[in-house]
Amino acid sequence: MTLTKKSDGIYVDDSKIKILEKIDAVIFDCDGVLIDITKSYDLTIIKTTQYVLKHFAHIEDSIDVDSKIIDGFKATGGFNDEVDLTYAAIISIVAAKKLEKDQTDFIFDVINHSDSSGIVSVEKFIENLVEISDIKKQLSYPGTHHENPLYRIFDQIFYGPELYKKLFNNTSSFSESGLIERDDVILDDFLIEKLLKKFNSKIAMVTGRGKESVSYSLKSLLNKFDLNNSVFLEDESRELAKPNPKPLLNSVKGMNSALPLYVGDSFEDFIMAKKVTDLGNETIFCGIIGTSKNPKEKLELFEKNDAILVLDSIHLLPKVLNLE
């Protein structure tokens, strides 16, 4: 299936373009869609990986987990959770050191052997090559979120001492400002008001973030969403993590939507929307590529998997949905 470039940043499957007229609700992912996280979450992955490798595995010369590595893991469909991705990078680098292999080359070897089962596939591949029980025992991942050392380190670096204290009623070991302060909010009042008017307030969110975290960055914009039919997966059990279709399905049914548009930036988002369709509630997926370090590669990923709509930015939605 080939997507046609309709104008700058808009790619549509011409054979399915008419179906877009029937959309009656819009459900958003948050990270990479409503908020650009390249300077916040992505940097937290890098800093957490370096910290853990230095203090737990005593590796001082670890590579930076750059955007290619992050996008590589996410393209497998199993790493919507940034802490899962961090864990995968950590055990990959530990394994590379033990095997005396180039860290970057080995990580991409791991990525190529990963799938939508996420850290399960990573552990399986690595453990067939080398013993990593020491770092696994130290991190005991995933464990219980608030008690697990990797989650604690990641959250402390991301949220900063004040917000971490508020969220978890615990004192951070880090004094630096949280990287959440570097969230770059893409959504604005002008866009959300246009969508609310068109879709009679059927605007919701299904995101991997927790509600407090989303609220901290979106501020009053969050109140524009149908919060009764939004899902903040960090606040839910791990079993509901993307690409589990249940949270999105609940949102769709809660708004009584006949044909929702789910707007996401990751392959997990695409898989989740497809699963909801397979369950009998047709859901159109819109892929966002403008926040990726390699938009062309992400466009090709969505195109290869038969996405019918891909945009550079959510700000192109009014044009696509005839709101202008």
ABEGO torsion letter per residue (X at the ends): XBBBBABBGBBBBAAAAAAAAABABBBBBABGAABBAAABAAAAAAAAAAAAAAAAAGBAABBBBBAAAAAAAAAAGABABAAAAAAAAAAAAAAAAAAGBBAAAAAAAAAAABBAAEAAAAAAAAAAABBAAAAAAAAGOAEBAAABAAAAAAAAAAAEAAAAAAAAGBBBABABBBAAAABBBABBAAAAAAAAAAAGGBBBBBBABBAAAAAAAAEAAAAABBAAABBBAAABBAAABOABAAAAAAAAAAAGBABBBBBBABAAAAAAAAAAAAAGBBBBBBBBAAABABAAAAAAAAAAAGBABBBABAAAAAAAAGAX
